[in-house]
Amino acid sequence: MGWPRICFVLSLFCCGDAATSLCGSCSGHGTCNTATRICNCLRGYQGAQCELRSCPYGIAWADYAVAVDTAHQPAECSNMGLCDTKTGLCSCNDGFEGPACDVMSCPTCVYGRCVTMREAAVAVDDYNFFTQTTYALWDADKVRGCQCNHGFQGYDCSQRTCPSGDDPQTTGQLSEVQHLSCLCDSCTGSFALSFEGFYTVNISPTATAADLAAALNALRPIHGVTVTLSGGGTTVCDADGAVASIAFTKNGGDLPPLRLSSFLTGGISAISIQSGGAAGLYDAVAASVDGTTERLPCSGRGQCDTSSGLCTCVAGFGDSDGGGNAGQIPDCGFGSTATCPMANGFVCNNQGTCSAGTDYKCICSAGFTGVDCTKKSCPTGEAWFDEATAPDIAHATAVCSNKGLCNSVSGLCMCQAGYSGPACEVMDCPGGNPPCSGHGTCRTMAQLAQLATGATGVLQGFTYGNSPSTWDSTKIQGCACSENVFMGPYVAEVNRYQAYDCSQRTCVAGADPLERNRVDEHQSLTCFGDGGTFALSFRQFTTPPLSALSSTAEMVAALGALPSIRSVQVSFDSGTVACSVAGVVATVRFTYAQGPLPLLTASTSSLTRSSGGAPSVVIARLVVGTKSNVECSRRGSCNRATGRCACNDGFTSSDGDGNIGIRADCGYTTMAR
């Protein structure tokens, strides 16, 4: 490129008036450090002239690992949105919200409310959430889902539940029995009980067994209980302690414990619930009993329509009272049969087995479900949202990963927008179609970890996905943006795309021209050999095989062709070729890559040495590079749309060595240093 051409191109980077202050006004949003001549921006501002607004940071949704199984570092807009540098506001990807795009948008939650993973861990409603524990992993306040109202289900609470009950065809099972132990010596006040989120009226400590039964039977989820008082007492509480045994005669299954809210005051009082085999506290009452009856939708004898919440019973079954008798609960819990369900002219739709040994119920083949095996089951995956079952243990297996609805006709998951995969198990990559704005590749967190580089640009070899806390390793995807892309107009203006969706460009980095006494990296290569070839690698790029008889020009060309190097100077301590039996020391000065650099590495499997021992290439660092490597040389602002530096007044593009050139940074100054 001739000087007229260079000058024409440099006009894009106007040097301005040399008399202008090196800091300028800092846009009124910062102060000038007269020693470094750099604007120190006020909080909330950034840029060489503090002319840009900063956006809030949040825990990144997708990023490169910084250690084994360690990721999700703070990032601008949580790496799920773009920063509007005019307003300081994040523009979030669809499906994410919050000041820093740090929160997953909830599904519609048609009949429910939105809660976080942390909130789900501590909430116990005995309908959606059954275990009270803690959850504090990286996603505790970021991932959200629905807590459905009673009678509704599905990841978005859009489907209705059907009545559940005990299979009337099975026998020899036990009903749930729980104990209320209460001591009240001269106490007053009341208490209340709840079941599956429904609360009784306040109950007096002098209530009778009938009063307690009536209060419980008034709750919508309870179909029938009986209450027996211990020791011949007449009230649920007394001065030396009483036990009320509560038998769930018309609710099948192993039931959640009753929840107690005590408002007893004065005197001496103690009140508690025993379940799960625990004995009552007074009068030597027998242990409580876990129910062994079934608790099945439509009692296992009907098909549930989740759009209406109604059961369609198979022949021989109908409405029950919850206890196996005829009644008004539409749960298919009354009746009996001695024949197997038929569908499409076949027993169990020809997709299962049935016999007297199965109580004339279909045992469906893999992939099929339903009372007659006419429904197709959908695939499962680790749940995006669910309750923790122990401290920091969550994301259990769920149908459609709890991010979609199962179409039981096709067996396919209908995923929430932004999620895909057979089980809705993968978060879609941002950037539209093609993903990553066409400027990158879509990678899982596990794959991004393998691409992670350290401060000097060398692959770290990290893995991600080896512990329960890395549940997202194959579920969350992010963009690995394209690198070494020609941005123009300078021939040296080769850079990369950036942002969560690879929609923006980076600008060339370079040394700050006002820094003093900074030097380039120098490394030595001592080559022992006189035949064959060797190859050199730097930051994941490798030269073609180099002859042992290579000249300095050939080494300069081979190293300069690597995108990670681009430009070097090479000299030999003796002779005109790279290697000799006694060893030749080549000094490599890095004139483009700046800052402290990783060592070159050599592959010598094809190198030969006629005498003196095995062939080798020994690499050492002679001078540590001390030049900064800052976008736009710290003396300009990057235009993310074009990938070009807009240099401050008095600065323009350099050659990387403090002179005017075609690097496309802002590393040359006309100002006095």
N, C-alpha and C positions, 0 to 999 in steps of 0.2 A: 504494500500500500504506500503510495507516494505522499509527500507532505501536503500537496494541495488537497488530496482526498482526505487526509487526516484532519486538516484544518476545517474542511467543510463539515465533517462529522462532528468535530469538537464544538461546532457552533450550537449543537443541540444541548451542550452543557456550558452555558454562559458563565464566564468567569466573573463578570460584574466589576464593580469599582473596587480597586485594591485598597482604597482608603476606608471602605466600609468596615465597621467593627466585625471582627471574626465571629463573635457570638450573635451579632445583630440584636434584635429586640427580644429574642426568645418568645416572640409573639405575645408578650405580656403575660405569659403563663410559666415563667421560670426566671432564674437568675444566672448570670454569666460567671463561670469560674474563670477568673482572669489567668490563672496558672495554666490550666489545660485548654482554655478558650472553648469550653464546652458548656452548653446550656444545661443547667440542673433544673429539670422540669418539676413543677408543682404536682402534687398527687392528682391523678386523673388525667394527666397529659403526657404525651410522648412525642418522639420525632426530633430530628436534629435542631429544629427551631421551636420545639414544644408546640407545634402547630396542629397536632393530632390529639384527639381524645382517646383515652384508654378505656377499655371495656372490662367488666368484672371477670374474675377467674373462678373456676369451679373444678371439682374433681373430674378429670377427663373420662369421657365414655370409652374412647378407644385411643390407645397410644402405644409407644414402644416401651417394652420392659426396661427397667433400670437395674434390675438384678433378677436372679432366678425367682419366679413366682411373685415378682413385685412390679406393679404397674399402677395405672390410674393416678398419675401425678397431677397437680394443679395445672390448668391450661386456660387460656383465654376462651371465653364462651364455652368452656368445658369440652372443647374440641368437637362441638356439635352445632356450631353456628359461626357466622361471620361478624366481625366487629365493624360497625359503622363508625369510622374515626371522626366523622363530623359531629355525631351526637353522643358517642360513647355507649351506644346501646347495641346489644347483641341481636342479630337476626337469626333466629333458631331454625334448624331443620324441622320439617314436619314431624310431629309426634313428640316434640320436646319443648319445654317452656321453662320459665324462671328467668331472673335477671341475667344469669350466666348460662342459660340453656341447661341447667344442672338437674332438672327434674323431668322424668318421663311423664308425658301426658297420660292421664288415666283413660281407660276405655269409657264409653258413655255412662257406664254404671246405671243402666236404665232403672233398676229398682234396688239401689244400694248407694253406698258412699265410697269415696276415694280415700285410701289410706296408704301409708308408706310401709316398707318392710319393717322398719323399727316399730311403728305403731301396731302392726299386725302381731309382732312378737309379744307385746305386753297385753294386747286385748284378748279377753276370753269371753266369747258369747255362746259357746257350746253349740254353735250352728256352723259358723265359718271357721272359727279359731278355738282350739281346745286346750292349748298348752301356753302357760304364761312363762316366758323366759326373756332373754335379751338378744338383740341382734345389732351389731355395730360394725359390720364390714363396710367396705367402700360404698356399697349400694344402699346402705340402710335408709338414707333420706332421699335417695334418687329414684329407685324403682318403686312404682306405685301400682296398686291394683284395687279391685272392688271388694268391699264387704257387703254381701247381699242381704237384703231384707228377708225375713222368714218367708219361705214359700217360693223363693227364687234361687236360681243357680246359674252357672256359666261364668266365664271370665269377665263378662260385661253385665251379669245379672239380668240377662234378657230372657232366659228360659225359666219355665215354671217347674217346680218339683211336683211329683205325684205323691199321694198318701203312701206311707210306708207301714208295713205291718209284719206280723209273724205268719210264716207259711202254715196254713191250717192242716196240711197233709203230714207234717212232721209232729212227733210226739216225744214225751219223756224229757222235756226241757224245763228250765227254771225261769221264773220271772225275777226281775230286778227288785232287790229289797235294800233300802237305805234307812239309816237311823238318824233321828234328830235327838241329841242328848242335851237336856236343859236343866240347869240348877238355878233356881230363883228364890232366894231367901230374903223376903221383905223388899224385893226389887219392884220397880214399876217400868212403864214404857211398853215397847212392843218390838217385834222383829218381822222381817219379811223374807220370803224365799223366792228364788227365781229358777226358771228352767228354760234353757235355750233362748235366753234373752227376754223372757216374759216374767213379770213380777206379780206376786200375790198382793192382795191388800195387806195392810199392817195387821199382824196377828198378836193377840194378847197372850201373855204367859199363862193366863188362866183358861185359854181356849181348850175345848174338848177335842177328842179324836174326830168327832163329826165336823167340828169347826175347821180343823186343819185339813181334813179331806176335802171339804167344800172349797176352801181357799185354793187348794192345788188343782182340783178338778175344774175350776173356773179358767185355768190357763189354757190357751188355745192348743199348745202342742201336747197337752196331757189328755189322754182319752179315758183314763180311769185309774184311781189309786184307792187302796184301803189303808186305814191307819189303825194300829193296835198299840195301846199304851201298856207299859211294863208295870209289874208289881201291883196290879189292881188299882192303879191310880186313875184319877178322873180328869186330870189336866196335863197338858203337854209339858209343863214345867212345875216343879214343886221344890220345897225347901231342902230336901235331901237328894234331889236329882231324879229325873224321870227320863225314860227313853220312849220316843214315838217311832215305831217301826212302820215305814211307808213302803207298801208293796205296790209296784207298778203292774197291775193286772191286765192292762189293755194297751201297753206300749211295749213293743217287742225290742229285743236286743240288749246289748251291754250299754247302758245309758250313761250319759255324763252326770256327774254329781249335781245335786241341788246346790245352789249358791245361797249363802246366808248373809243377810244384812241385819245387824243387831242394833236396836235402839233402846236396849234395856239399861236402866239407870238405878242408882240407889241400892242399898243393901248389898247382898252378895249375889253375883250372877255369873254364869258361865254357860255358853251355848255353842254347839258345834254340830257338824254333819259327819257321819261315818259312811263310807262306801268302799267298794273294792275289796271286801272281805274283812274290813275292820269291825270290831265289836263295839256295841254301845257302851258308854262309859259308866252306866249305873245299872243296878238290879241284875247283873250277870246275864244280860240279854245276848242271845246268839249272834254270831257274826253276820254282817251284812252280806248280800249275795249279788254277784255280777250276773246279769241276765244272760241266759244261754239260748233264748228264743231268737228267731231271726228278726231283722229289721230291714226288710227289703222293699224297694219301690214296688207298688202293686202286689205286695206280699209274695213276690216271686211267681205269681199266677196270672199276671196280666202284662200288657204292653203299655208303657208310659208315653203319652203324647206331651212332649215338653213345651209345645206351643200353647196348650190349654191346661196342662196339669191334670188331665183326666186319664184314668186307667181303662183299657179295653181288656176285659177278663177273658181268659180261655174258658171253654165250655166246662160247666160244672162248678164255677166259682162266681161269687158276687159280693155285695156289700156286707161288711161285718160290724161288730161292735168293738173291734180291737182285741177281743178276747177269744176269737174263734167261733162266735155265734153270729147269727144273722143280725144285722144292724143297719145303721145309716152312714157308716164311714165307707166311702167308695174306694176301698183298698184291695178288693178281690180276696179278702181275708176270711171268707166263709165258703165252705163247700169241700168237695172231695172228688177224686176221679180215679179211674183205673185204666185210663187210656192216655197215650202220649199226644202232645200237640202236633197237629198237622198243618202244613203250609205248602201251597202249590202242589198238592197231591202227594206229598212225601212227609214221613215222620221227621220232625225237626228240620223241614225244608231240605232234607238230604244233606244237611251240613252239621250234623251232630248225632249223638246217641241218646237213647232214652229207654228206661225199663222200670220194672217194679223196684229194682234195686236203687234207682235214682229218684224214687217217689214220683215217678212219671213226670220228671222234669228233664228238659233238654240240657245236655252237656255239649255245648257248641264247639265246633272245630275252630282252630285258630283263624282269626280274621272275621269271625261271626259272633253275634251276640243276640240278646233278646229272648223272650220266653219261648219262641218257636224258631230261633236262629235265622230270622229273616233280615235282621239288621246287620250291618257291617260295622266292625270296630275300626276306630281310627288310630293312627300311630301315636306314640307317646314320646316325650322328651323332658329334659329338666325344666321345671316350671320357671317362668320368668318371675312370677310373683306367687308367694304362698306364705304360710306361717312358719316361723322357726320352731323346730321341735326340741332344740337344746341351744345353749348359747352359741350363736354364730353358725348354727347348722340349719340350712334351709335349702330351697330349690330342689325339692324332691321330684320324682318322676310324675308327670301328669299328662292326661290326654291333651293333645294339641299344645303341649307345653304351657297350658293355661294362658294362651295368647290367641286362641281361636275356638270356633265351635265345630263340633263333629257333625258332618252330614252322614247320618246312619244309612242312607240309601246308597251312597257311593263309597263310603268309608274314607272320604277325604276331609281334611281340615280346611275350614274357611277362616283364614288368618286375618288378624287385625292389620290394617294398612301399615306398611313399614316392616313387616315380618314375613318370612317365607320359609321354605323347606317343607318336607312332608308333614312334619309335626309342628310347624310354625316355630321351629327351634333356632332360627337364625335371624338376627337383625340385619335388614337390608343395608347395603353400603349407600352412603350419601352420594350426591352428585348426579342424580338422574340416570338416564339411559343413553349412552353407556355409563356405567358407574364411574365415580370419581371424575366427572366432567370430561371423560375421555382422556385424562392426563395422568392416569395412575392405574393401579390394580387393587382390587378388593381383597383384603386379607383378614383372617381371623386374628384374635389376640395372640393365639399360639404362634401363628405364622409371623405376625409383626415382631414378636419377641426374638425370633431367629434372625430378623433383619436389623436388630438394634445395634447401633454403633456407639463407641465411647467418645470421649471428648476429642480424641485425635482422629476419629473417623474409621476406626478399626472395628470389624464385627466382634461382638462380645460372646456369642455362643450361648445366649440365655435361652432358657426354656420357661414356658408358662402353661400351667395346667396340671401341676403335680400335687395340689392340695385342695381340700374342700373350698377354701376361700377363692380359688380360681375357677369357680363354677362357670364363668363366662368365656373360658378359653377358646371354645369352638362355636360360641353363640354370638358374641359381639364381633362385628366386623368394622374395620376402618380402612382408610385409603393409604396405600404406599405410593406417594406421588412420584411422577417421572423425574429423573435427574438427567443432567448433562444434555439439556435441551438448548438449541441455539435460539437466543432471544433477539439478537441484532440490536442496532445496526453494526456495532463493532464486531470484527471477526473473532475477538476474544470473549464476546458476550454470550457465554454458555453457562446456563444455570439450571434451576429446577423449579417445579411447581410446588405450591404449599397450600395450607388451609385444610380444614377437615374434609373438604370435598375436592381438593386439588384445583380449585377455580382461580386461585391467585398465583402470581409469580413472585419469586424472590429476586433480589437484585444482587449484582456482583459484590463480593466482599473484598476488602483490601486493607492495607495498612493506613493508619492515620498519619497524614503527612506532617503533622505538627509534633509527633512524638520524636524524641531525640535518642540518638545512639542505639537504634534498633537494628538488628542484623537478620539476614536470611539463614535458614537452616543449611548446614553443611554436613554431609555424611560421606564416609569412605567405604569403598568396596575393594578389598584385597583379593585378587583372583589368582589362585594357584592352578595352573593347567596350561596345556599347549595344544589342545585339540577338542573337537566336539562343540557342544553348545551349552548355554545356561540361559535361564530366564529370570527376570526380576518382577516382583509384585509390589503394589502399593495401594492400599485402601481398596482391596477387592478387585483390582485390575492387574492384568499380567501382560508383559510384553511378549511378542513372538520370540522364538528361540534366537539368541544372540551368539554369534560365533566367538570362540575364544580369541580370534584374531580381529575382532571388531575395532573400528577406529572410534575416536571421540565423537566424530560427526554421526556415526551410526548409532552410538549409544544415546546421543542427544535426540536423534530422530525417534528412536524406539521409546525412550522415556517420555519425551514430549508428546507422543501420540496417545499416551494414557490420559483419559479424561480427568483422572485424579491428580495428575501432575502438570501436564500442558507445556511447561517450559522449565528447562534446566540448563546449567552450564556444566561441562565435564572436562576434567583435565587428568592426565596420567603423570605419575611421578617419574616414569622412565619409559622410553620406547614409544611406539606408535600403535600398539595393540593392547587390548584389554587384559590379557592374561599372559603368564609365563610360568615356567616350571618353578622359578624362584619367587614368583609373586609380583604382581603389578598393583599399585595402589591408585585407584581412580577416586578423585574427589568430585562429588556431586553437589552443586549448589542449586537449591530450589529457588527459582526466581518468580514463580507464580503462586504455588501453594505457600501460604504464610502461617506464622505462628509456630509453636512447638509441634513437630510432626512425628508420626510413628516411623520406625525404622523400615527401610526397604527390606524385603525378604528375597531369598534366592533359591531357585530350584536347580540343582547341579547333577541330576541323575544322568544327564547326557554329556557331561563335561569329562574330558580325559586328561591325564597327566602322565607323560612318558617316564618320569622318574621323580624321586623325592617324596613319594608318599601319595596319599589319596588326593584327588582333586577337590577343591573347595572354594567357596566365596565367603569371606568373612566381612561382615558389615558392622560398622561402628559409627557413633555420632561424634563428629568433630566440633560442631558449633550448634548449640540449641537455638532455634529460631525464636526471636523475641519480638518480631513485628506483630502487631495486632492484626486480626482478621475479622473486620467488622463490616457489616453491610453498608455499602456506600461510604466506606472508610470513615464512618462516624461524622462525615461532613456533608451529608445530604439526606434527602428523604426518598424512600422507594415508592415508585408508582406500581402498585400491585397489579394493575390491569396490563401494563406493558412490560414490567420487569426492568425498568430503567431508573437510574438514579437521577433525581433533580438536585444538583449540587448547590450548596450554599454559595453566596457571592464570594469570589476569590478562589474557588476550587473547581477542578475539572478532572477529566479522566487521566490516569497515569499509565506508566508501563510496569507498575508494580515495584519499581525501584526508586520512586520519588521524582521521576521525570515525566514529562508529558507523553502520553501514549494511548493505546487502544484497549486498555483493560476494561473500561466502562465503569470504573469505580469513581470515587471523588478524591483520589490519592495524590493529585498534583495541586500545588497551591502557588499562587503568584505573590502571596503575602510573605512578609519577613517572618522568619521562624524565631 
